[in-house]
Amino acid sequence: MTTSPTSATNLVRAQEIYARRLVHQLDQSADQLPHAVLERLRAARVRAVASRKSYAQQTAQSFQQMGSTLAMSPNEGSSTWSKLISFLPL
């Protein structure tokens, strides 16, 4: 099943609208929560953002380390075609 660019765009828009509505509802109901719960939610949000940042940094570092090389495991490349293709520039 393939999706057209317009249907993908519509899906993204629908998700953004849903997210905005959800955030609005959560913001309105946050005033009714006890302070202790709000503090736990704040701490969880801080941890989640920090975790996301560290994951993004690790991913970026691993891509930088790989550079523009094509990685093949020792078990791959045993055929003649694989050896020939490995010499072609990307």
Buried (B, 14 or more C-beta within 10 A) or exposed (E): EEEEEEEEEEEEEEEEEEEEEEEEEEEEEEEEEEEEEEEEEEEEEEEEEEEEEEEEEEEEEEEEEEEEEEEEEEEEEEEEEEEEEEEEEE
